[in-house]
Each structure stands twice: as C-alpha cells, then as structure tokens.
C-alpha cells in the first residue's frame, strides 16, 4: 500500500514539474504580448497626444496588460527622480531590475528603446517604438512557436519520467 502511494506521489510530482515548465512558456508568451501592446499604446500616446514620459509611465500602470504593469509601475516610481537623473538612466535601471523571465533579446530591445525615449522629437521616438514593437512581436512569434513545440514535450516528459521512476521503484 505504501509503495503504491509513493508511486502515485512520484508520478504526480514529475507530471507537475513538466506542466510547470510548460506553464512558464505560456507566461512568457503572455508577457511578451503585454509588452508589445504596451509599446503600441506608448507609440500612440507619443505620436498623437504628445504625452510626457512621466505621465505616460503613470498611464501605462493602468492601461497596460497585467504582466507588463509591474515594469511600468517601477518606471513610474523611478520618474520621481527624473530631475536628478536622465530618463535614459532611469529606464535602464528599470530594465535591469526586471525579472529573470526576460531573455537577452527582450532586454536589449528595451535598452535600445530607452536610448531614444526622451532624447529626440516625438517622431523619432514613435519610429523607435515602432521598431521596438516589431522586434517584440518577432520575439513573441518565436516564443509562441517554442511554447507550441515544447509544452507538449515537457508534459509528456514529466509523465514519462514519473512512470519510469515508478517502474524502477516497484
């Protein structure tokens, strides 16, 4: 009886680990999608309303999708230091503070964007936002492809490992 209970627990744990890995891939897709949408909002606000960057960061705290909100909330908090530091410096700090779920390509895209925001006229900023959005969308497509391909693999691998361990133990 205890052997069977142990076998069920081992199989359940490995299956859960595989599903958790698949869930992380889905979370990354949602994060990239949220940032692509936020960049679209930024472009519209800068192009049409000429919204100042501190106001734009505060606006994005409310208008950006949930996965992107913490980044813009952090940016909005950093904007209180805007007189002491340049926007570029504060943006770089915010990008360097974002979580480990970000890969190098995504960080580089945001860092490159920060080099333009607040330094040039609204047209140059809008072009930089268009470029950043297209890069983010390309990364999103890659992440969606990776999720579609690997989420089933992780789930199946979790179940298979669990069954293999159960067979070995019994």
C-alpha positions in Angstrom: 0.0 0.0 0.0 2.8 2.4 0.9 4.6 1.5 -2.3 1.6 2.4 -4.4 1.1 5.7 -2.5 4.8 6.5 -3.1 4.5 5.6 -6.8 1.5 7.9 -7.2 3.2 10.7 -5.4 6.4 10.4 -7.6 4.3 10.2 -10.8 2.3 13.2 -9.7 5.4 15.2 -8.8 7.1 14.6 -12.1 4.0 15.4 -14.0 3.5 18.6 -12.1 7.1 19.6 -12.8 6.6 19.0 -16.5 3.3 21.0 -16.5 5.0 23.8 -14.6 7.7 24.1 -17.2 5.0 24.3 -19.9 3.2 26.9 -17.9 6.4 29.1 -17.8 6.4 29.0 -21.6 2.9 30.3 -21.6 3.6 33.0 -19.1 6.5 34.2 -21.3 4.2 34.5 -24.3 1.7 36.5 -22.2 4.4 38.8 -21.0 5.8 39.5 -24.5 2.2 40.0 -25.8 1.6 42.5 -23.0 4.7 44.4 -23.8 4.0 44.5 -27.5 0.6 46.0 -26.7 2.1 48.5 -24.2 4.6 49.7 -26.8 1.7 50.2 -29.2 0.0 52.4 -26.5 3.2 54.3 -26.0 3.6 55.0 -29.7 0.0 56.3 -29.9 0.3 58.5 -26.9 3.7 60.0 -28.0 2.6 60.4 -31.7 -0.9 61.8 -31.2 -1.2 63.2 -27.7 2.5 64.2 -27.2 2.2 62.7 -23.7 5.2 63.5 -21.5 7.1 60.4 -20.5 6.4 60.6 -16.7 2.7 60.9 -17.4 3.0 58.0 -20.0 4.6 55.7 -17.4 1.8 56.5 -14.9 -0.8 55.9 -17.7 0.7 52.6 -18.6 0.4 51.4 -15.0 -3.4 51.4 -15.6 -3.7 50.7 -19.3 -1.0 48.0 -19.9 -1.9 44.4 -19.6 -1.3 42.7 -16.2 2.1 41.1 -17.0 3.6 44.4 -18.1 2.2 46.6 -15.2 4.9 45.9 -12.6 7.5 47.2 -15.0 5.7 50.4 -15.7 4.8 50.8 -12.1 8.5 50.6 -11.3 9.2 53.1 -14.1 6.6 55.5 -12.7 8.2 55.3 -9.2 11.6 56.0 -10.8 10.2 59.0 -12.6 10.2 60.8 -9.2 14.0 61.1 -9.6 13.7 62.5 -13.1 15.3 65.8 -12.2 18.3 64.2 -10.7 18.8 61.5 -13.4 18.0 61.4 -17.1 15.1 59.4 -18.4 17.6 57.1 -20.2 19.3 56.3 -16.9 16.0 55.6 -15.1 14.8 53.4 -17.9 18.0 51.4 -17.9 17.6 50.9 -14.2 14.0 49.7 -14.7 15.1 47.3 -17.5 18.0 45.9 -15.4 15.6 45.4 -12.5 13.1 43.3 -14.4 12.8 39.7 -13.5 14.7 36.6 -14.7 11.9 35.6 -17.1 13.4 38.2 -19.6 15.9 36.9 -22.0 18.8 38.9 -23.5 16.9 39.8 -26.8 14.0 41.3 -24.9 16.2 43.3 -22.5 18.3 44.6 -25.5 15.1 45.7 -27.3 14.0 47.7 -24.2 17.5 49.1 -23.6 17.7 50.3 -27.2 14.3 51.9 -26.9 15.4 53.7 -23.8 18.3 55.3 -25.7 15.8 57.2 -27.8 12.9 57.9 -25.5 13.1 61.4 -24.0 16.1 62.4 -26.1 14.6 63.1 -29.5 11.5 64.6 -31.0 8.2 62.7 -30.9 8.6 61.4 -34.5 11.9 59.8 -33.8 10.5 58.3 -30.6 7.5 57.0 -32.5 9.8 55.3 -35.0 11.9 53.8 -32.2 8.7 52.5 -30.6 7.6 51.0 -34.0 10.9 49.2 -34.3 10.8 48.0 -30.7 7.3 46.8 -31.2 8.2 44.9 -34.3 11.2 43.3 -32.5 8.9 42.4 -29.6 6.4 40.9 -31.9 9.1 38.8 -33.6 10.2 37.6 -30.2 6.6 36.8 -29.4 6.2 34.7 -32.5 9.3 32.8 -31.6 8.1 32.3 -28.0 4.6 31.1 -29.3 6.4 28.6 -31.6 8.6 27.4 -28.8 5.6 27.1 -26.5 3.6 25.1 -29.0 6.5 22.8 -29.7 7.9 22.3 -26.2 4.8 22.5 -23.9 3.7 19.0 -25.0 7.2 17.7 -24.7 7.5 19.0 -21.1 4.1 17.5 -20.2 4.9 14.1 -21.8 8.4 14.1 -20.4 7.1 14.7 -16.8 4.6 11.8 -17.1 7.2 9.5 -18.8 9.8 10.2 -16.1 7.3 9.6 -13.4 6.3 6.3 -14.9 9.9 5.3 -15.4 10.7 6.0 -11.7 7.6 4.2 -10.6 8.6 1.1 -12.7 12.1 1.2 -11.2 10.9 1.5 -7.6 8.2 -1.2 -7.9 
